[in-house]
Amino acid sequence: MTRIYLDYNATTPLREEARAAMSAAMDLCGNPSSVHAEGRAAKSLVEKARAQIASAFGADGNDVIFTSSATEAAALAMAGTALQSAGIEHDAVLAWSTGDLPCNANGIVTVSKPANSTLQIANSETGILQTLPEGLALSDMTQGFGKLPVAFNWAGCTMALISAHKLGGPKGIGALVVKRGTDIAAQIKGGGQEMGRRSGTENIIGIAGFGAAAEAAQRDLEQGVWSRVSTLRDRLEKAIAQGAQDTICIGAKEKRLPNTSCLLTPGWKGETQVMQMDLAGFAISAGSACSSGKVKASRVLLSMGYSESDAASAIRVSLGPQTTEAEIDAFAAAWLAAHNKFRARAA
């Protein structure tokens, strides 16, 4: 059975450009902190990738601090702060913030004090986009970078989180992007790498893959790849709306990521849907899953005012540049068949 992957917001397939860059990096034996020729070659690779990411993200090269993930980047940015956030934020952000900013039924967050707040640019579960206020302290841009035409220098925030594996790069490498002049207290101290802001020998293989993936993602944006993906998303949602009138498409009337559909069918647990679709050959996600592996009601949907039962009855289908029309039609047919059986049992 051929598997169909529809969980791009969780992680993306590795781009060929990233694979090639990582393969080349494996042949370098130098430490980027060494002053000899081999060390300088490794350092040059790191700086090339930093420039690639900065260019794709609309930032300055020295503003990009490499970390092991966006989660580590959040800790680096937020440790010792008391930023406000909303309940729709990723756990990596909520671990360091208050979670008390108001979120309305459409998934839109109100920020009254930008300098003391963090706000994601796009929600990973619903795809709903936020308007970032000028002077915002921090924005989680992991889902937007590579899918949206966003430029850090024009976004109005002081810091941003990004991750390689959300745009076709490898897992285990992310970055904190900071506005020039921003003080960052190092959480990992030692050799003073990353301009003294994050010590530790650089993951040059991951960094090389990140840089190549960012460059390729920017090219995709310029070539309109994500406009094609949004057409596929709309095709899926139209099929679901015609065949399952009890199903709600969360945020359908809001500006969203071009690839994300959050589908809520009251009474039909998201966890059950994920398992049924997995057996049918499709990879999707439930509305929310905690680190222990137990599926819970979606905190995002609860924050938007949905009931506990409804918040546990959502799935996320997230597409990518490799997704085809045939795959969308196959998923819609399989999901609707399972939906009809669910309704027949519930009748």
C-alpha positions in Angstrom: 0.0 0.0 0.0 1.3 3.4 -1.0 1.3 5.8 2.0 0.1 9.4 1.5 1.6 12.0 3.8 -0.6 14.8 4.9 1.1 16.0 8.1 3.4 18.7 6.8 2.8 21.0 9.8 4.3 18.3 12.1 7.4 17.9 9.9 8.2 18.0 6.2 10.0 15.6 3.9 13.7 16.5 3.5 14.3 18.6 0.4 16.8 17.3 -2.1 18.7 20.6 -1.8 19.0 20.1 1.9 20.1 16.5 1.5 22.8 17.5 -1.0 24.1 20.3 1.3 24.2 18.0 4.3 26.0 15.3 2.3 28.7 17.8 1.3 29.0 19.0 4.9 29.7 15.5 6.1 33.0 15.6 4.1 34.3 18.5 6.2 36.3 17.5 9.2 37.2 20.9 10.6 35.8 22.5 13.7 34.4 26.0 12.9 36.3 27.4 15.8 39.6 26.2 14.6 41.9 28.8 12.7 43.5 26.4 10.3 42.2 25.8 6.7 39.9 22.9 7.7 38.4 25.0 10.4 37.9 28.0 8.2 36.2 25.8 5.6 33.7 24.6 8.2 33.2 28.2 9.5 32.6 29.3 5.9 29.8 26.7 5.5 28.1 27.9 8.7 28.2 31.5 7.6 26.9 30.7 4.1 23.9 29.0 5.7 23.4 31.9 8.1 23.3 34.2 5.0 20.9 32.0 3.2 18.5 31.9 6.1 18.8 35.7 6.7 18.1 36.4 3.0 15.1 34.1 2.9 13.7 35.5 6.2 14.4 39.1 5.4 16.9 39.6 8.3 20.5 40.5 8.7 23.0 37.6 8.9 24.3 38.5 12.4 20.7 38.4 13.7 20.5 34.6 13.2 21.4 32.5 16.2 21.6 28.8 15.6 20.0 26.5 18.2 19.0 22.8 18.3 15.4 23.6 17.7 12.7 26.3 17.8 12.0 25.0 21.3 15.5 25.8 22.5 15.2 29.2 20.7 12.1 29.9 22.7 14.0 29.2 25.9 16.9 31.3 24.8 14.6 34.2 24.1 12.2 34.0 27.0 14.2 32.7 30.0 14.0 35.3 32.8 11.2 37.2 31.1 7.5 37.5 32.0 5.9 37.8 28.6 2.1 37.5 28.0 0.7 35.0 25.5 -2.5 33.3 24.5 -3.6 29.7 25.0 -3.2 29.0 21.3 0.6 29.3 21.4 2.9 26.3 21.1 3.9 24.5 24.3 7.5 25.7 23.8 6.2 29.3 24.2 3.6 28.7 26.9 6.3 27.1 29.0 7.8 30.5 29.5 4.8 32.8 29.3 1.5 33.5 31.0 -1.1 32.2 28.4 -3.7 34.8 29.5 -4.1 37.0 26.4 -7.7 36.9 25.2 -8.5 34.8 22.1 -11.9 35.2 20.3 -14.0 32.5 18.7 -12.3 33.1 15.4 -8.9 32.4 16.8 -7.7 36.0 16.8 -5.7 37.2 19.7 -5.8 40.8 21.2 -2.5 42.2 22.3 -2.6 45.4 24.3 1.0 45.5 25.4 3.2 44.3 22.4 6.5 45.0 24.2 5.5 42.5 26.9 3.9 39.9 24.7 4.5 37.0 22.3 2.2 36.1 19.4 2.6 33.4 16.8 2.2 34.4 13.1 0.3 31.2 12.3 -1.4 28.5 14.3 -0.1 25.0 13.6 -3.5 23.3 14.3 -5.9 25.7 12.6 -3.6 27.6 10.2 -5.2 30.9 11.4 -3.0 33.9 10.8 -2.4 36.7 13.3 -1.6 40.4 12.6 1.6 41.2 14.4 1.5 44.5 16.3 4.5 46.9 16.0 6.9 46.5 18.9 6.0 42.8 19.6 8.6 41.2 21.8 8.6 37.8 20.2 6.8 35.9 17.4 6.8 32.1 16.8 7.2 32.0 13.0 8.0 28.3 12.6 4.8 27.6 10.7 4.9 30.8 8.6 8.5 30.8 7.5 8.7 29.2 4.0 4.9 29.3 3.5 4.2 33.0 3.8 6.0 36.0 2.3 7.2 37.3 5.7 10.2 39.5 6.3 11.6 39.7 9.8 12.9 43.3 9.4 9.4 44.4 8.4 7.4 42.2 10.9 7.7 44.7 13.7 8.9 42.2 16.3 12.1 42.1 18.3 12.7 38.3 18.1 11.4 35.4 16.1 11.6 31.6 16.3 12.2 29.4 13.2 12.9 25.7 12.6 14.4 23.8 9.7 12.2 20.8 9.6 9.1 22.8 9.0 10.3 23.9 5.5 12.1 20.8 4.2 15.3 21.0 6.3 16.6 18.4 8.8 15.2 17.9 12.3 17.3 19.1 15.3 18.3 22.6 14.0 16.5 25.9 14.6 17.2 29.5 15.1 16.4 32.5 17.2 16.4 35.7 15.0 16.9 38.9 17.0 16.8 42.6 16.1 20.2 44.1 16.2 21.1 45.6 19.6 18.9 43.2 21.5 20.5 41.7 24.6 20.3 37.9 24.8 21.5 36.1 28.0 23.2 32.9 26.9 21.5 29.8 28.4 24.3 27.5 27.2 27.7 28.8 28.2 31.1 27.6 27.3 33.2 28.3 24.2 31.3 31.5 23.1 30.0 30.3 19.8 27.2 32.1 18.0 28.7 35.4 19.0 28.6 34.4 22.7 24.9 33.8 22.7 24.8 30.0 22.4 27.9 28.0 23.1 28.6 24.5 21.7 30.3 23.2 18.6 28.0 24.0 15.7 25.9 21.3 14.1 27.4 22.1 10.7 25.5 19.3 8.9 22.1 20.4 10.2 23.0 24.1 9.6 24.0 23.4 6.0 20.7 21.6 5.4 18.8 24.5 7.1 20.4 27.1 4.8 19.8 25.1 1.6 16.1 24.4 2.6 15.5 28.1 3.4 16.9 29.1 0.0 14.7 26.5 -1.8 11.6 27.5 0.3 12.1 31.1 -0.8 12.3 30.1 -4.4 9.0 28.1 -4.0 7.3 31.2 -2.6 8.5 33.3 -5.5 7.3 30.7 -8.0 3.8 30.5 -6.5 4.0 27.0 -5.3 1.9 27.7 -2.2 -0.9 29.2 -4.3 -1.2 25.8 -5.9 -1.2 24.1 -2.5 -4.0 26.5 -1.3 -6.1 25.4 -4.3 -5.7 21.8 -3.2 -6.7 22.7 0.4 -9.8 24.4 -0.9 -10.6 21.3 -3.1 -10.4 19.1 0.0 -12.6 21.4 2.1 -15.2 21.6 -0.6 -15.3 17.8 -0.8 -15.7 17.5 2.9 -18.4 20.2 3.1 -20.4 18.4 0.4 -20.2 15.0 1.9 -20.2 15.7 5.6 -22.4 18.7 6.5 -22.0 18.2 10.2 -18.2 18.8 9.9 -16.9 22.3 10.8 -13.8 23.7 9.0 -12.2 25.8 11.8 -11.2 29.3 10.7 -12.6 28.9 7.2 -13.5 32.6 7.0 -10.2 33.8 8.4 -6.9 34.3 6.7 -5.0 31.0 7.1 -1.9 29.1 6.1 -2.3 27.9 2.5 -1.9 24.3 3.4 -3.9 23.7 6.6 -7.4 22.3 7.3 -8.7 21.8 10.8 -11.8 19.6 10.6 -14.1 19.2 13.6 -16.8 16.5 13.5 -18.8 16.6 16.8 -18.8 13.3 18.6 -16.1 11.6 16.4 -12.9 11.7 18.4 -9.9 13.0 16.5 -7.7 10.2 17.9 -10.1 7.7 16.3 -10.0 9.4 13.0 -6.2 9.5 12.9 -6.0 5.8 13.6 -8.6 5.0 11.0 -6.9 7.1 8.4 -3.5 5.6 9.3 -4.9 2.1 8.6 -6.2 3.4 5.3 -2.7 4.7 4.4 -2.9 8.4 5.3 -0.8 10.3 7.8 -2.7 13.1 9.5 -2.8 14.5 13.0 -5.4 14.9 15.8 -6.1 18.4 17.1 -3.5 18.1 19.8 -1.2 15.6 21.4 0.8 16.1 24.6 4.4 14.9 25.1 3.4 11.8 26.9 1.6 10.5 23.8 -1.9 10.8 25.2 -4.3 12.6 23.0 -6.2 15.4 24.8 -8.8 17.9 23.8 -7.2 20.6 21.7 -6.0 23.5 23.9 -6.2 25.7 20.9 -9.9 25.0 20.3 -10.6 25.3 24.0 -9.1 28.7 24.0 -11.4 29.6 21.1 -14.4 28.6 23.2 -15.2 25.1 21.9 -16.4 22.5 24.4 -14.2 19.8 25.8 -16.0 17.2 23.6 -15.7 19.3 20.4 -12.1 20.2 21.1 -11.3 16.4 21.2 -13.1 15.8 17.9 -10.8 17.7 15.5 -8.2 16.5 13.0 -5.5 18.5 11.1 -4.8 17.8 7.5 -1.7 19.8 6.3 -0.4 19.7 2.7 2.9 20.4 1.1 4.4 21.2 -2.3 4.6 17.4 -3.1 0.9 16.9 -2.5 -1.1 16.0 -5.6 -4.8 16.3 -6.6 -5.1 12.6 -6.7 -3.9 12.3 -3.1 -6.4 14.9 -2.0 -9.2 13.1 -3.8 -8.1 9.7 -2.3 -8.0 11.1 1.2 -11.4 12.8 0.8 -13.0 9.6 -0.4 -11.5 7.5 2.4 -12.3 10.0 5.1 -15.9 10.4 3.9 -16.4 6.6 3.8 -15.2 6.4 7.4 -17.5 9.4 8.3 -20.5 7.7 6.8 -19.8 4.6 8.9 -19.4 6.7 12.0 -22.8 8.4 11.4 -24.5 5.1 10.7 -23.2 3.7 14.1 -24.3 6.9 15.9 -27.8 6.9 14.4 
